[in-house]
């Protein structure tokens, strides 16, 4: 059996550009229209809150935002802040807009590489992808990275197929992408170098200078606003030492390879959803029939250089085990390959049953993926967003029942109900993050805490004498039933506020019963916990 043919396929030179292909605009508006009704009402996680705090004060040394800085993302937020007061609305609006942009870019890239039919299928997969949909509804950077990755790949493909005029805009886009997420240019540089390899050496060197200048245009002011190079480097070192470093195969921790592999596979499932099945079937079919080279070598290398560098980094160095958004940088490539697979499987079924099948496969994938986002309570779903909004609202209301003049809020490094949420929504309370970590060097992490939207970083936290009580949210997954009973027997009040969370409160002298390793002292002679 031969690989599928696309009668609608155009050469790159025939591909309509400059907004003349109205399907790209249709997909752009469809992306926005499908996101607007399902947006989150409250900041999603600790990172979202740190982006919000950076609108008022940009200071990487205290993680406003966290390193490496996300400078252009914050500056875009500040621009919108002139017109919109609420931080979550600002960043969610950015996500909604770039959802439409990313889906339109997926269509254009699929059209240029494989033809209009593949472009349409890929855009529909992107439109209904649970992970892409989810990240278009929340205050995080990943959907913006998905757009920049796709449009960079689009320009790279055009350069690769002879359209040299896209060389300069490709490096500008790649440089601007670094201002959103600093890893993006590093991960995408191999595919760019491959696309430009046959150009005159002088042009390649000149374009690399343009890329460097574009990166410096945001990197220099970011470092300056961080307090200079030493302060920036120190903040980055602190993050690497206590958060991201020392956990990968390169550090000799081979157990993380299995963990990272399982999580990456799970994130791919979140991204492709049911679309993973035709992709897997097509790979199997091609292998069984000896059609491993049905994708020509240029396309195979192009997709490999887009996907493999970031994949290798996430497998062997670091992958967040709590954030499916990390793979959005190469998820658009999987949409294109899955679209190719849908046509391949459809053609095989046509030959067997004498009828078109790819449309049925496509409809099934789009409907089922949409249902997963809308109806299933997964970590990338509308139900998850609504549950988080509801639980966070309940938690904030419960904390407000305590007097901020005498109650310190202590949070055990919860990501989705963090001390940062209290800093943003209840700034009058003193909020402390319990994140006790010791690096391989023996250094102990300092404590982050804040009040009145100001963040402080200290070796040992001194709670004022006026703070006579503590209040702390505890996730059911972080505390066994027996532990909660021990808290109650020690005189600590424990109350269920949601199906997944309790709030414990009591005299500050009892804080050590819950967090014995937390370095804190109490003024006016109170005993350290």
Secondary structure, DSSP 8 states (H G I E B T S, - for coil): ------TT---GGGS--TT--HHHHHHHHHHHHHHHTT--SS--SHHHHHHHHHTT--BGGGTBT-TT--HHHHHHHHHHHTT---HHHHHHHHHHHHHHHHHHHHHHHHHHHH-HHHHHHHHHHHHH-HHHHHHTSSS-SHHHHHHHHHHHHHHHHHHHTT-GGGHHHHHHHHHHHHHH-TTHHHHHHHHHHHHHTTS-HHHHHHHHHHHHHHHHHHHHHHHHHTTSHHHHHHHHHHHIIIIITT-SGGGT-THHHHHHHHHHHHHHHHHHTTHHHHHHHHHHHHHHTT-TTSS-HHHHHHHHHHHHHHHHHHHHT---TT-GGGGHHHHHHHHHHHHHHHHHHHHHHHHHHSS--HHHHHHHHHHHHHHHHHHS-STTSHHHHHHHHHHHHHHHHHHTTS-TTTEEEEE---SSS-HHHHHHH-TTSEEEE----B-TTS-B--EEEEETTEEEEESSEEE-TT--EEEEEEEGGGS-HHHHHHHHHTT-EEEEEETTEEEEEEEGGGHHHH-TT--EEESTT----
